[in-house]
Amino acid sequence: MVVGCAFSLLFLLAVKNSRAQVSNPYHLNGSASQNSCHCYTLTEGVPNESGSLWNINKIDLTRSFDFKFNVFLGCADANGADGMVFVLQPISTSVGSVGQGLGYAGISPSIGIAIDTWQNSDDNDPSYDNISILKNGNIIHSITNDVAMPVPVLESGGNIEDCAFHTFRITWNASTKLLSTRIDGADRVSATIDLVKDIFGNDPLVFWGFTGATGGSSNKQKVCTSLNPIFSIPEGENVCYPTPINFIDSSTSFGTIDKWYWDFGDGTTDSVPNPPTHIYSKPGKYDVKLSIVGNDECLSDPGVKTIVLGSKPVAGYRYIPTQPCKGVPVTISDSSAVEFGTIDKWNWNIAGTKYSTEDPGAILLSGTNRVELTVGTLEGCVSAQMDDSLTILPLPCPEFYVPSAFSPNRDGHNDVFEFVAGGMASVEMFKVFNRYGQLVYSSADIHAAWDGKYKGTDQPSGAYIYLIRGKDLNGKEHSKKGTVILVR
């Protein structure tokens, strides 16, 4: 069953006022109860219960049908039981039994498609949750008794008592006499059988419904006639703003779908199966919702899908060491950003060599190197090309290179005292002291620069002591101490 957030109050009122609830077309027995317009509980999860649900109108088996349901077999596995059966029978709308009979045992003539979640060895049950096709109320599995022997109910072979709804589709082809089933879209049991002749004594008119039961162990077991609002956008479609978006409805219902209610997440709505191409006013994340109304006039919960309308990314990169030098590889990585979307494509050109990975990694370079980068997103947005240059110091490293003097006279030349941390990964300390031992500057930035001031006041000319300590790419510590002359 598809569950989602509610529409706005006004939108819900508009939907509800557009329709009138019809009378319930189902007859309920035993523990069965109605939960909503199209959902019913067969057993409440307590021992020794039996519930059945029957459509009060007979169907004609000389005509094909394609029934779609959502079934819930409970949350308890080890102590969960017993299961449910989809039944065709001509007798009445008031049959059913408790326990391992699944509410189906003894109904004859009949065809039952059973989902069994409890192993009863006296019924020759397999050890796994299974689905089979039974006849005439006989629940003891054998090649002669069963129309189709048990197989795992889920294609994966796993447990269906997983606290979740599963789609259950039953198809009858009146021409080929093929009765087939699908669980969660996967083919399960099927059989070619003349139901009218071989089971129902040439009477094509039958009731259809569900039975369910518990015994010493139990589960809450529910069934809904399908009302699944499902939609998508075309596979591979560009969703980069301002591209118009196409929405494709693929909703399913037990019967026909009579109404559609779209909410595009930007304050606009529509009420057609496949709405016109939608144009959003800006990039962003939009929670698109769709509710449908079946021919039983039941309104579904909204199906919700978040659409990311991508924005244009900005290409960028970073490298370590931040002051690369001769003979040490430079590790280059992506630092591109995008507000809405996911970057999934990279086109690099580094010193004439092309790369298409997110992080080109360690590259040995020399001199001045051209770095180009263009990035693209999953949504189809492409950045402008980033152009930069990366210069490698023609000096051995790792090493701290420090000038002997600077002149902070604001003439644009040598105005700050800064160092080059050649081949260093980080700087842990950069301190400057005056001749009295007073600390006048401190930083742990690899790009630190002293402007010759202390607490906003220009410091006098003279000699100053500096201390620098940091680590290279291998984690080895390096330090340097010396004197710099401040010239005014």
C-alpha positions as CSV (number, residue, x, y, z in Angstrom):
1,M,0.0,0.0,0.0
2,V,1.4,3.4,-0.9
3,V,1.5,5.8,2.1
4,G,2.4,9.4,1.9
5,C,2.0,12.9,3.4
6,A,-1.4,14.5,3.2
7,F,-2.4,17.2,0.7
8,S,-3.1,20.7,1.8
9,L,-6.4,21.0,3.6
10,L,-8.1,22.9,0.7
11,F,-7.0,20.3,-1.8
12,L,-8.3,17.4,0.3
13,L,-11.6,19.2,0.7
14,A,-11.9,19.7,-3.0
15,V,-11.2,16.0,-3.6
16,K,-13.7,14.8,-1.0
17,N,-16.5,17.1,-2.1
18,S,-16.1,15.8,-5.7
19,R,-17.4,12.4,-4.8
20,A,-19.9,10.5,-2.7
21,Q,-19.1,7.4,-0.8
22,V,-20.8,4.3,-2.1
23,S,-22.2,1.5,0.1
24,N,-19.8,-1.3,1.0
25,P,-19.9,-4.1,-1.7
26,Y,-18.4,-6.6,0.7
27,H,-20.0,-9.0,3.2
28,L,-17.9,-9.5,6.4
29,N,-17.9,-12.5,8.6
30,G,-16.3,-13.4,11.9
31,S,-13.4,-11.3,13.0
32,A,-13.3,-9.3,9.7
33,S,-13.7,-5.6,9.9
34,Q,-13.5,-2.6,7.6
35,N,-10.5,-0.2,8.2
36,S,-11.1,2.3,5.4
37,C,-12.9,2.7,2.2
38,H,-10.9,-0.1,0.5
39,C,-9.0,-1.9,3.3
40,Y,-10.1,-4.7,5.6
41,T,-8.8,-6.7,8.5
42,L,-9.4,-10.4,8.4
43,T,-7.8,-11.3,11.8
44,E,-6.8,-9.0,14.6
45,G,-3.6,-10.8,15.7
46,V,-5.2,-12.8,18.5
47,P,-5.5,-16.6,18.7
48,N,-8.3,-18.7,17.2
49,E,-9.9,-16.1,15.0
50,S,-11.5,-16.5,11.6
51,G,-12.6,-13.8,9.2
52,S,-13.8,-13.7,5.7
53,L,-14.6,-11.0,3.2
54,W,-16.9,-11.6,0.2
55,N,-17.9,-9.5,-2.7
56,I,-21.7,-9.6,-2.7
57,N,-21.8,-9.8,-6.5
58,K,-21.0,-12.9,-8.3
59,I,-18.6,-12.9,-11.3
60,D,-18.8,-14.8,-14.5
61,L,-15.8,-17.1,-15.1
62,T,-16.6,-17.2,-18.9
63,R,-15.0,-13.8,-18.8
64,S,-11.4,-13.0,-17.9
65,F,-10.5,-11.0,-14.8
66,D,-7.4,-9.3,-13.5
67,F,-7.7,-8.6,-9.8
68,K,-5.1,-6.5,-7.9
69,F,-4.8,-6.5,-4.1
70,N,-2.4,-5.4,-1.4
71,V,-2.0,-7.9,1.4
72,F,-0.5,-7.7,4.9
73,L,0.4,-10.9,6.6
74,G,1.5,-9.3,10.0
75,C,4.6,-8.5,11.9
76,A,5.3,-11.7,13.8
77,D,7.5,-14.3,12.2
78,A,8.4,-17.1,14.6
79,N,5.1,-17.0,16.4
80,G,3.0,-15.6,13.5
81,A,0.1,-17.5,11.8
82,D,-1.7,-18.7,9.9
83,G,-2.3,-16.9,6.5
84,M,-5.0,-16.1,4.1
85,V,-6.7,-17.5,1.0
86,F,-8.2,-15.8,-2.1
87,V,-11.3,-18.0,-2.8
88,L,-13.7,-18.5,-5.7
89,Q,-16.9,-20.4,-4.6
90,P,-20.6,-20.4,-5.5
91,I,-22.1,-21.3,-2.1
92,S,-22.6,-18.2,0.0
93,T,-21.0,-15.2,1.6
94,S,-20.8,-16.7,5.1
95,V,-18.2,-19.4,5.2
96,G,-14.9,-19.8,7.0
97,S,-13.0,-21.7,9.7
98,V,-10.2,-21.1,12.2
99,G,-6.6,-22.3,12.6
100,Q,-4.5,-24.1,10.1
101,G,-7.5,-24.3,7.7
102,L,-6.9,-20.6,6.9
103,G,-10.6,-20.1,6.9
104,Y,-10.8,-22.1,3.7
105,A,-10.8,-25.7,4.8
106,G,-14.0,-27.5,3.9
107,I,-15.3,-25.0,1.3
108,S,-16.4,-27.1,-1.6
109,P,-16.7,-26.6,-4.5
110,S,-14.0,-23.9,-4.6
111,I,-10.6,-22.7,-5.8
112,G,-8.3,-21.2,-3.2
113,I,-5.0,-19.4,-3.7
114,A,-3.4,-19.7,-0.3
115,I,-0.6,-17.7,1.3
116,D,0.4,-19.9,4.2
117,T,2.8,-18.5,6.9
118,W,2.8,-21.4,9.4
119,Q,4.2,-24.9,8.8
120,N,1.7,-27.7,9.7
121,S,3.5,-31.0,9.1
122,D,0.1,-32.9,9.0
123,D,-0.8,-30.7,6.0
124,N,2.6,-31.4,4.3
125,D,3.4,-27.7,4.5
126,P,6.9,-26.7,3.5
127,S,9.1,-24.9,6.0
128,Y,9.0,-21.5,4.2
129,D,6.2,-19.0,3.8
130,N,4.4,-20.3,0.7
131,I,1.8,-19.8,-2.0
132,S,-0.2,-22.6,-3.6
133,I,-3.5,-23.2,-5.5
134,L,-5.9,-25.5,-3.7
135,K,-9.3,-26.9,-4.6
136,N,-12.5,-27.9,-2.9
137,G,-11.4,-26.9,0.6
138,N,-8.6,-29.5,0.8
139,I,-5.6,-28.0,2.6
140,I,-3.4,-31.1,2.6
141,H,-0.7,-30.7,0.0
142,S,-0.1,-33.4,-2.6
143,I,0.4,-33.7,-6.3
144,T,-3.2,-35.0,-6.6
145,N,-4.8,-32.6,-4.2
146,D,-3.2,-29.3,-5.2
147,V,-3.9,-27.5,-8.5
148,A,-0.4,-25.9,-8.0
149,M,2.1,-27.2,-5.4
150,P,3.6,-24.7,-2.9
151,V,6.4,-22.3,-3.8
152,P,8.0,-19.5,-1.7
153,V,5.5,-16.7,-1.6
154,L,8.2,-14.1,-2.2
155,E,10.6,-14.5,-5.1
156,S,13.5,-14.0,-2.7
157,G,12.3,-16.9,-0.5
158,G,12.1,-14.6,2.4
159,N,9.5,-14.0,5.1
160,I,6.3,-12.2,4.2
161,E,5.3,-11.5,7.8
162,D,7.5,-8.4,7.6
163,C,5.1,-5.7,8.7
164,A,4.6,-4.5,5.2
165,F,2.0,-4.6,2.5
166,H,2.7,-6.7,-0.7
167,T,1.0,-6.5,-4.0
168,F,-1.0,-9.6,-4.9
169,R,-2.2,-9.9,-8.5
170,I,-4.6,-12.7,-9.7
171,T,-5.3,-13.2,-13.3
172,W,-7.8,-15.5,-15.0
173,N,-7.7,-15.9,-18.8
174,A,-11.1,-17.4,-19.8
175,S,-9.9,-18.3,-23.3
176,T,-6.7,-20.2,-22.3
177,K,-8.0,-21.3,-18.9
178,L,-4.8,-20.0,-17.3
179,L,-5.0,-19.0,-13.6
180,S,-1.9,-17.1,-12.6
181,T,-0.5,-15.1,-9.7
182,R,2.1,-12.4,-9.1
183,I,3.5,-11.2,-5.7
184,D,5.3,-7.9,-5.8
185,G,5.4,-8.1,-9.6
186,A,7.1,-11.5,-9.7
187,D,5.4,-14.6,-11.2
188,R,4.5,-17.2,-8.5
189,V,2.1,-20.1,-8.9
190,S,-0.1,-20.7,-12.0
191,A,-2.2,-23.5,-13.5
192,T,-4.1,-24.3,-16.6
193,I,-7.5,-25.6,-15.5
194,D,-11.1,-25.4,-16.7
195,L,-12.6,-23.9,-13.6
196,V,-16.2,-23.9,-14.9
197,K,-16.2,-27.5,-16.0
198,D,-13.8,-29.2,-13.6
199,I,-14.5,-27.3,-10.4
200,F,-17.9,-25.7,-10.5
201,G,-20.0,-28.2,-12.4
202,N,-20.5,-26.0,-15.4
203,D,-21.8,-23.1,-13.3
204,P,-19.7,-20.0,-14.2
205,L,-21.1,-17.7,-11.6
206,V,-19.1,-17.5,-8.3
207,F,-18.5,-15.3,-5.4
208,W,-14.9,-14.1,-4.8
209,G,-13.3,-13.1,-1.5
210,F,-10.7,-13.7,1.1
211,T,-10.6,-15.9,4.2
212,G,-8.0,-15.7,7.0
213,A,-7.5,-17.4,10.3
214,T,-5.3,-17.8,13.3
215,G,-4.8,-20.7,15.7
216,G,-2.5,-21.0,18.7
217,S,-0.2,-18.5,17.1
218,S,-1.5,-15.3,15.4
219,N,-0.9,-12.3,13.2
220,K,-2.9,-9.2,12.2
221,Q,-3.8,-9.9,8.6
222,K,-5.2,-7.4,6.2
223,V,-6.2,-7.1,2.6
224,C,-6.9,-4.0,0.5
225,T,-8.3,-3.8,-3.0
226,S,-5.5,-2.1,-4.9
227,L,-5.5,1.7,-5.1
228,N,-1.8,2.5,-5.7
229,P,-1.0,6.0,-7.1
230,I,2.3,5.5,-9.0
231,F,4.0,8.0,-11.3
232,S,7.4,8.7,-12.7
233,I,9.3,10.9,-15.1
234,P,10.8,9.5,-18.3
235,E,13.9,7.5,-17.7
236,G,17.0,9.5,-18.5
237,E,15.1,12.8,-18.8
238,N,17.1,15.9,-18.1
239,V,15.7,17.6,-14.9
240,C,18.0,20.6,-14.9
241,Y,16.3,23.9,-14.3
242,P,14.6,25.4,-16.4
243,T,13.8,22.2,-18.3
244,P,10.1,21.4,-18.4
245,I,9.2,18.1,-16.5
246,N,7.0,15.3,-17.9
247,F,5.0,13.2,-15.4
248,I,3.8,9.7,-16.4
249,D,1.0,8.0,-14.5
250,S,1.3,4.3,-14.0
251,S,-1.1,3.9,-11.1
252,T,-2.9,0.6,-10.4
253,S,-6.3,-0.1,-9.1
254,F,-8.4,-3.2,-8.4
255,G,-10.8,-1.9,-11.0
256,T,-10.7,1.3,-13.1
257,I,-9.4,4.7,-12.0
258,D,-11.9,7.4,-12.2
259,K,-10.1,10.5,-10.9
260,W,-6.5,11.8,-10.5
261,Y,-5.4,14.6,-8.2
262,W,-1.9,16.0,-8.7
263,D,0.0,18.3,-6.4
264,F,3.3,19.4,-8.0
265,G,4.8,20.7,-4.8
266,D,5.0,24.3,-6.0
267,G,1.4,25.3,-5.3
268,T,-0.1,24.1,-8.6
269,T,-2.4,21.1,-9.1
270,D,-4.1,19.2,-11.9
271,S,-6.7,16.5,-12.3
272,V,-5.9,14.5,-15.5
273,P,-4.1,11.1,-15.8
274,N,-1.0,12.5,-17.6
275,P,-0.7,16.2,-17.0
276,P,0.9,18.6,-19.5
277,T,4.6,19.3,-19.3
278,H,5.2,21.1,-16.0
279,I,7.4,24.2,-15.8
280,Y,8.9,25.1,-12.4
281,S,9.8,28.7,-11.6
282,K,13.1,27.9,-9.9
283,P,15.4,25.0,-9.1
284,G,14.8,23.1,-5.9
285,K,13.4,20.0,-4.3
286,Y,9.7,19.4,-4.8
287,D,7.5,16.8,-3.2
288,V,5.1,15.8,-6.0
289,K,2.0,14.0,-4.8
290,L,-0.7,12.0,-6.6
291,S,-4.0,10.6,-5.2
292,I,-6.4,8.5,-7.2
293,V,-10.1,7.6,-6.9
294,G,-11.1,4.1,-7.9
295,N,-14.4,3.0,-9.5
296,D,-15.6,2.1,-5.9
297,E,-15.1,5.8,-5.2
298,C,-12.4,5.2,-2.6
299,L,-9.7,7.8,-2.4
300,S,-6.1,6.6,-2.0
301,D,-3.5,8.0,0.3
302,P,-1.2,10.2,-1.8
303,G,1.9,8.7,-3.5
304,V,4.8,11.0,-3.0
305,K,8.0,11.4,-5.0
306,T,10.7,14.0,-4.4
307,I,11.8,15.6,-7.7
308,V,15.1,17.4,-7.6
309,L,15.1,20.2,-10.3
310,G,18.9,20.7,-10.5
311,S,20.8,23.9,-10.3
312,K,24.0,24.7,-12.1
313,P,27.1,23.4,-10.3
314,V,30.3,25.4,-9.6
315,A,33.5,23.6,-10.4
316,G,36.3,23.8,-7.9
317,Y,39.3,21.8,-6.6
318,R,41.8,21.6,-3.8
319,Y,45.3,20.1,-3.5
320,I,47.7,18.9,-0.8
321,P,50.3,20.2,0.0
322,T,48.8,23.6,-0.4
323,Q,52.3,24.9,-1.1
324,P,53.7,22.2,-3.4
325,C,57.3,21.9,-4.1
326,K,59.8,20.0,-6.3
327,G,59.8,16.2,-6.2
328,V,56.7,15.8,-4.0
329,P,53.5,14.6,-5.7
330,V,50.5,16.8,-5.4
331,T,47.2,15.1,-4.4
332,I,44.4,16.8,-6.3
333,S,40.7,16.3,-5.4
334,D,37.3,17.8,-6.3
335,S,35.7,20.5,-4.2
336,S,32.9,21.4,-6.6
337,A,29.5,22.4,-5.2
338,V,25.9,22.4,-6.3
339,E,22.8,23.7,-4.4
340,F,20.3,21.3,-5.8
341,G,21.4,18.1,-7.4
342,T,24.2,15.5,-7.3
343,I,27.5,15.9,-9.0
344,D,28.3,12.6,-10.8
345,K,30.6,13.6,-13.8
346,W,34.1,15.2,-13.8
347,N,36.2,16.3,-16.8
348,W,39.7,17.3,-15.8
349,N,42.6,18.5,-17.8
350,I,45.7,18.7,-15.6
351,A,48.9,19.7,-17.4
352,G,47.6,18.2,-20.6
353,T,46.4,14.9,-19.1
354,K,42.7,14.1,-18.9
355,Y,40.9,12.5,-16.0
356,S,37.3,11.5,-15.5
357,T,37.3,10.5,-11.8
358,E,36.1,12.6,-8.9
359,D,39.7,12.8,-7.5
360,P,42.6,12.4,-9.8
361,G,44.8,11.6,-6.8
362,A,48.6,12.1,-6.5
363,I,50.3,13.6,-9.5
364,L,54.0,14.5,-9.9
365,L,54.2,18.0,-11.5
366,S,56.8,20.7,-12.0
367,G,56.8,24.3,-13.0
368,T,53.5,26.0,-13.7
369,N,50.6,23.8,-14.7
370,R,47.2,24.5,-16.2
371,V,44.2,23.0,-14.4
372,E,40.8,22.8,-16.1
373,L,37.7,21.2,-14.6
374,T,34.0,20.9,-15.8
375,V,31.5,19.0,-13.7
376,G,28.0,17.7,-14.5
377,T,25.1,16.5,-12.3
378,L,22.8,13.5,-12.2
379,E,20.0,16.0,-13.1
380,G,21.8,17.0,-16.4
381,C,23.3,20.4,-15.3
382,V,26.8,21.3,-16.4
383,S,29.1,23.8,-14.8
384,A,31.2,26.5,-16.5
385,Q,34.8,25.5,-17.1
386,M,37.1,26.3,-14.2
387,D,40.6,27.5,-15.4
388,D,43.4,27.8,-12.9
389,S,47.2,27.3,-12.7
390,L,49.1,25.3,-10.2
391,T,52.7,26.3,-9.6
392,I,55.3,24.0,-8.1
393,L,58.1,25.6,-6.1
394,P,61.5,24.8,-7.6
395,L,62.8,24.1,-4.1
396,P,63.4,20.9,-2.2
397,C,60.9,20.0,0.5
398,P,59.4,19.5,3.0
399,E,60.8,22.7,4.4
400,F,59.8,26.1,5.8
401,Y,61.0,29.0,3.6
402,V,61.1,32.3,5.5
403,P,62.1,35.8,4.3
404,S,64.7,37.7,6.4
405,A,62.9,41.1,6.3
406,F,59.6,42.8,5.4
407,S,58.4,46.4,5.1
408,P,54.7,46.9,6.2
409,N,54.4,50.4,4.6
410,R,51.4,49.5,2.5
411,D,53.1,50.1,-0.8
412,G,52.0,46.7,-2.1
413,H,55.5,45.2,-1.9
414,N,56.6,42.9,0.9
415,D,54.0,44.3,3.2
416,V,53.5,41.2,5.3
417,F,55.7,38.6,7.0
418,E,54.7,35.3,5.6
419,F,56.4,31.9,5.0
420,V,56.2,29.1,2.4
421,A,55.4,25.7,3.9
422,G,56.9,23.7,1.1
423,G,55.5,20.2,1.1
424,M,53.8,20.6,4.4
425,A,50.3,19.2,5.1
426,S,49.6,21.5,8.1
427,V,50.9,24.2,10.3
428,E,50.4,23.8,14.0
429,M,52.1,27.0,15.2
430,F,53.4,30.3,13.8
431,K,54.4,32.8,16.5
432,V,56.2,36.2,16.4
433,F,57.8,37.8,19.5
434,N,59.3,41.2,20.0
435,R,62.7,41.8,21.6
436,Y,61.2,41.8,25.0
437,G,59.8,38.3,24.5
438,Q,56.2,39.6,24.2
439,L,54.0,37.6,21.8
440,V,52.8,40.0,19.1
441,Y,51.3,37.5,16.6
442,S,50.0,33.9,16.6
443,S,48.3,31.7,14.1
444,A,47.9,28.0,13.0
445,D,47.1,28.8,9.4
446,I,49.3,27.5,6.7
447,H,48.7,30.8,4.9
448,A,49.3,33.0,7.9
449,A,50.8,36.4,7.4
450,W,51.7,39.1,10.0
451,D,51.0,42.7,9.0
452,G,53.5,44.2,11.5
453,K,50.8,45.2,14.0
454,Y,50.0,44.3,17.6
455,K,46.4,45.0,18.8
456,G,45.9,47.3,15.8
457,T,49.1,49.3,16.5
458,D,52.1,49.5,14.1
459,Q,55.1,47.9,15.7
460,P,58.5,49.6,15.5
461,S,61.3,48.7,13.2
462,G,63.7,46.1,14.5
463,A,64.4,42.4,14.9
464,Y,61.6,39.9,15.8
465,I,61.8,36.2,16.7
466,Y,59.6,33.7,14.9
467,L,58.7,30.1,15.6
468,I,57.0,27.8,13.1
469,R,56.0,24.2,13.6
470,G,54.1,21.8,11.3
471,K,53.8,18.3,9.8
472,D,54.6,17.0,6.4
473,L,52.5,14.6,4.3
474,N,53.9,11.6,6.2
475,G,53.0,13.1,9.6
476,K,56.6,13.9,10.5
477,E,57.0,17.1,12.5
478,H,59.2,20.0,11.3
479,S,60.0,23.3,13.0
480,K,62.0,26.4,12.4
481,K,63.2,29.3,14.5
482,G,64.8,32.5,13.3
483,T,64.8,36.3,13.2
484,V,63.0,38.6,10.8
485,I,63.7,42.4,10.4
486,L,60.8,44.7,10.3
487,V,61.7,47.8,8.2
488,R,59.7,51.1,8.2
